[in-house]
């Protein structure tokens, strides 16, 4: 007689299947918890810069270079050309009023004056007409130079725009090539116009510098043109002594993305200063105020000043915090929010940190 055999509830195959499913779920869970946490990176503290946030006096300034010039310069020009017969003083010599400097001769003019003494007034009139014509010609050349310069700027703007569009495949190569050719044409045209203008204006015979005083001619980036005005103060150090300068004149014409200002010495002129000497000036853009300060560093290039790695109280880690920066000078950024005096932050470059949320600080 056959006997009914009961089927086992937990067979070996079923147990293996359940075990496999549990293992897969466990792996998925571990992977989730490992990736859902903060991304960390071990960093050697000797290879980074850790700075302390401080509160102190802050003044916004920019470093600029200035060239020492005489207060007054007299240029020597000849209405009529000629040959230099005698030179009575050498370059750099000190001259006095009414002292001869050089003697010019023009044999054709002398012969004409001797033979036509009665027509001297006609010659003077002709000279005036020639001078006026030359002046009008120069003005015409200057107007032409302005037109060429404006056309070059427009061609450069279109070329830079089309280059970006071409790189993004927004326009075809034909349109981009046309903009490139037009830019190169306008650039060559401006160089030629500049050369012609230089030849047309002639060459000065020399110049006389009045050494009764000096001023400083300063080049400034056009980015600051709206913040520069008469009365701003700058300072520099020479031979271990500090001196102050004040802006007295602003030249608003921008050339090669820069403009110029004249600065005068406020108190004393440094002894032994010479024409053409270069000075490194700190030009102040604001008054001194109390502010929370963070030292400048490479972190700004990657964060744009929107966040920074702040060191924890135990000094073992550094984590991201949002910040807001205000004014700046070559030494510090002004902190508006996110940090307080006494906090320590990583101010060196974040170039190798990627999207890390936390740094583990270790000393190797």
C-alpha positions in Angstrom: 0.0 0.0 0.0 1.4 3.4 -1.1 2.2 6.0 1.7 1.7 9.8 1.2 5.0 11.7 1.8 4.5 15.2 3.0 6.4 17.9 1.1 9.0 19.7 3.1 8.1 23.4 3.8 11.7 24.7 3.6 13.5 22.9 0.9 17.2 23.5 0.2 16.5 25.3 -3.1 14.1 27.6 -1.4 16.5 28.4 1.4 19.2 29.3 -1.1 16.8 31.5 -3.1 15.8 33.4 0.1 19.4 33.7 1.2 20.4 35.2 -2.2 17.5 37.7 -2.1 18.5 38.8 1.4 22.2 39.2 0.3 21.2 41.4 -2.6 18.9 43.6 -0.5 21.8 44.0 2.0 24.2 45.0 -0.7 21.7 47.6 -2.1 21.1 49.0 1.4 24.8 49.3 2.2 25.5 51.0 -1.1 22.6 53.4 -0.5 23.9 54.4 2.9 27.4 54.7 1.7 26.5 57.0 -1.2 23.7 59.0 0.5 26.0 60.4 3.2 28.5 63.3 2.9 31.3 62.8 0.4 34.6 63.1 2.3 38.2 63.6 1.3 41.4 63.1 3.4 43.6 66.2 3.2 47.1 66.7 4.5 47.1 69.8 6.7 50.6 70.7 5.7 49.5 71.1 2.1 46.6 73.6 2.8 46.3 77.0 4.3 44.1 77.5 7.3 43.3 81.1 8.2 41.5 82.7 11.1 38.6 85.1 10.7 39.4 88.4 12.4 37.7 91.7 13.0 39.7 94.8 12.2 40.0 98.0 10.2 39.3 97.6 6.5 40.0 99.9 3.6 39.2 99.1 -0.1 42.1 100.0 -2.3 43.7 98.9 -5.6 47.5 98.7 -6.4 48.5 100.9 -9.3 51.7 102.1 -10.9 52.5 105.8 -11.4 55.3 107.6 -13.3 56.8 110.7 -11.9 56.5 113.7 -14.3 57.3 117.4 -14.0 54.4 119.7 -13.2 55.0 121.6 -16.5 56.6 120.5 -19.7 57.3 122.8 -22.7 57.7 121.2 -26.1 59.9 122.6 -28.7 58.4 122.6 -32.2 59.6 124.3 -35.4 57.0 126.1 -37.7 59.5 125.7 -40.6 61.9 122.8 -41.0 65.6 123.3 -41.3 69.0 122.0 -40.5 70.5 122.1 -37.0 73.7 124.1 -37.3 74.6 124.4 -33.6 73.4 122.7 -30.4 74.3 124.7 -27.3 73.0 122.4 -24.5 73.0 118.6 -24.0 70.1 116.4 -23.0 69.3 116.6 -19.3 71.1 120.0 -18.8 69.5 122.7 -16.6 68.6 125.8 -18.7 67.6 129.4 -17.8 65.3 131.9 -19.4 66.4 133.3 -22.7 69.3 130.8 -23.0 69.8 129.6 -26.6 69.3 125.9 -27.0 70.0 125.3 -30.7 70.3 127.1 -34.0 68.5 126.1 -37.2 69.3 127.2 -40.7 67.2 127.0 -43.9 69.2 128.3 -46.9 66.2 128.3 -49.2 64.2 130.4 -46.8 67.1 132.8 -46.2 67.7 133.3 -50.0 64.0 133.9 -50.6 63.9 136.5 -47.8 66.9 138.3 -49.2 65.6 138.3 -52.8 62.1 139.2 -51.9 62.2 141.5 -48.9 59.2 143.4 -50.3 57.1 140.2 -50.3 57.8 139.2 -46.7 54.2 139.8 -45.7 53.0 137.6 -48.4 55.3 134.9 -47.3 54.1 135.2 -43.7 50.5 135.0 -44.9 51.4 131.9 -46.9 53.0 130.3 -43.9 49.8 130.9 -41.9 47.7 129.3 -44.7 50.1 126.3 -44.8 49.9 126.0 -41.0 46.1 126.1 -41.1 46.0 123.6 -43.9 48.3 121.3 -42.0 46.1 121.7 -38.9 43.0 121.0 -40.8 44.7 118.0 -42.4 45.6 116.7 -39.0 42.1 117.2 -37.7 40.8 115.2 -40.7 43.3 112.4 -40.0 42.2 112.4 -36.3 38.5 112.1 -37.4 39.4 109.3 -39.8 41.3 107.6 -37.0 38.3 107.8 -34.7 36.1 106.3 -37.4 38.5 103.4 -38.0 38.9 102.8 -34.3 35.1 102.6 -33.9 34.7 100.3 -36.8 37.4 98.0 -35.3 35.7 97.9 -32.0 32.4 96.9 -33.7 34.1 94.3 -35.8 35.9 92.9 -32.7 32.6 92.7 -30.9 30.8 90.9 -33.7 33.8 88.5 -34.1 33.9 87.6 -30.4 30.2 87.0 -30.4 30.2 84.9 -33.6 33.2 82.9 -32.3 31.2 81.9 -29.2 28.1 81.1 -31.4 30.3 79.1 -33.8 31.8 77.1 -30.9 28.3 76.4 -29.7 27.3 75.4 -33.3 24.7 78.1 -33.4 26.0 79.6 -36.7 27.7 78.3 -39.7 31.4 78.5 -40.6 30.6 81.0 -43.5 29.1 83.6 -41.2 31.9 83.1 -38.6 34.6 83.4 -41.3 33.1 86.6 -42.6 33.2 88.1 -39.1 36.8 87.0 -38.7 37.9 88.5 -42.0 36.2 91.8 -41.3 37.9 92.0 -37.9 41.4 91.3 -39.3 40.7 93.9 -42.1 39.7 96.6 -39.6 42.7 95.7 -37.4 45.1 96.2 -40.3 43.3 99.4 -41.3 43.7 100.9 -37.8 47.4 100.0 -37.8 47.9 101.8 -41.1 45.9 104.8 -40.0 48.0 105.1 -36.9 51.2 105.0 -38.9 50.0 107.6 -41.3 48.8 109.9 -38.4 52.2 109.5 -36.7 54.0 110.5 -39.9 51.6 113.5 -40.5 52.2 115.1 -37.0 55.9 115.3 -37.4 58.6 114.9 -34.8 59.3 117.2 -31.9 62.7 118.8 -31.6 62.8 118.4 -27.9 61.1 119.3 -24.6 61.9 121.4 -21.6 60.8 120.2 -18.1 60.1 122.8 -15.5 61.6 121.3 -12.3 59.7 123.5 -9.9 57.6 120.5 -8.9 56.4 117.0 -9.8 53.2 115.1 -10.4 52.5 111.4 -10.9 50.7 110.0 -14.0 48.8 106.8 -13.1 47.3 104.1 -15.3 44.1 102.5 -14.0 41.9 99.6 -15.3 38.7 100.9 -16.9 36.7 98.6 -14.5 37.2 101.3 -11.8 36.4 104.4 -14.0 33.0 105.0 -12.3 34.7 105.1 -8.8 37.6 107.4 -9.6 37.2 111.1 -9.0 39.3 114.1 -7.9 40.3 114.1 -4.3 40.9 110.4 -3.8 43.9 109.6 -1.7 46.8 107.2 -2.5 50.0 106.3 -0.7 53.3 104.8 -1.4 56.5 104.0 0.5 59.9 105.1 -0.7 63.2 104.6 1.2 61.3 103.5 4.3 59.1 106.6 4.4 55.4 106.9 3.6 54.1 109.6 1.3 50.6 110.6 0.2 49.2 111.6 -3.2 45.8 113.1 -4.2 44.0 112.8 -7.6 43.9 116.2 -9.2 42.8 115.4 -12.8 41.0 112.4 -14.4 41.4 111.7 -18.1 38.2 109.9 -19.1 39.5 108.7 -22.4 40.0 104.9 -22.3 42.9 103.3 -24.3 43.6 99.6 -24.3 41.1 99.1 -21.5 42.9 101.7 -19.3 42.6 105.3 -18.4 44.9 107.8 -16.7 44.8 110.2 -13.8 47.2 112.9 -12.5 48.1 112.8 -8.8 49.8 115.6 -6.7 52.0 115.2 -3.7 50.0 116.2 -0.6 52.8 117.1 1.9 56.4 116.7 0.9 58.0 115.5 -2.3 60.5 112.7 -1.7 64.1 114.0 -1.9 66.0 112.9 -4.9 62.9 111.8 -6.9 63.5 111.9 -10.7 61.4 112.3 -13.8 60.3 108.9 -15.2 60.7 107.1 -11.8 58.0 104.4 -11.2 56.0 104.4 -8.0 53.9 101.6 -6.6 50.8 103.3 -5.2 47.9 102.0 -3.1 44.9 104.0 -4.3 42.1 104.1 -1.7 38.5 103.7 -2.9 36.9 104.0 0.6 37.5 105.2 4.1 38.7 102.9 6.9 35.9 100.9 8.6 35.6 98.0 11.1 34.8 94.7 9.3 35.0 91.0 9.7 37.9 89.9 7.4 39.0 86.7 5.7 42.4 86.6 4.0 42.5 86.3 0.3 43.3 82.9 -1.2 42.8 80.4 -4.0 39.4 79.3 -2.6 37.7 82.2 -4.3 38.4 80.9 -7.8 36.3 77.7 -7.2 33.6 79.1 -4.9 33.1 82.6 -6.2 32.9 83.7 -2.6 29.6 81.9 -2.1 30.9 79.2 0.3 34.0 78.1 2.1 35.3 75.1 4.1 35.0 75.9 7.8 37.2 74.0 10.3 35.3 72.2 13.1 35.9 73.0 16.7 38.0 69.8 17.2 40.1 70.7 14.2 39.7 67.2 12.6 37.3 68.1 9.8 36.3 71.0 7.6 32.8 71.3 6.2 31.1 73.6 3.7 29.3 76.7 4.9 27.5 79.4 2.9 29.0 82.8 3.1 28.5 86.3 1.6 31.5 88.5 0.8 31.5 92.3 0.2 34.3 94.6 -0.6 37.9 93.5 -1.2 41.5 94.7 -1.4 44.7 92.8 -2.3 44.9 91.4 1.3 41.4 90.7 2.5 37.7 90.0 1.7 35.0 91.7 3.8 32.7 89.0 5.3 29.0 90.1 5.4 27.5 86.8 6.7 28.3 83.1 7.4 31.4 83.6 9.5 32.4 85.3 12.8 35.7 86.3 14.3 37.6 83.3 15.7 36.4 80.9 13.0 39.1 79.0 11.1 38.7 78.3 7.4 40.6 76.7 4.5 41.7 79.6 2.2 44.0 77.7 -0.2 42.8 76.4 -3.6 39.9 74.0 -3.8 40.9 72.9 -7.3 41.3 69.2 -6.4 38.3 68.9 -4.1 35.6 68.4 -6.8 32.1 68.3 -5.1 33.4 67.1 -1.7 31.2 68.2 1.2 33.7 67.6 4.0 37.5 67.4 4.4 39.1 65.1 6.9 42.2 66.9 8.1 45.2 64.7 8.8 48.8 65.4 9.4 51.0 62.9 7.6 
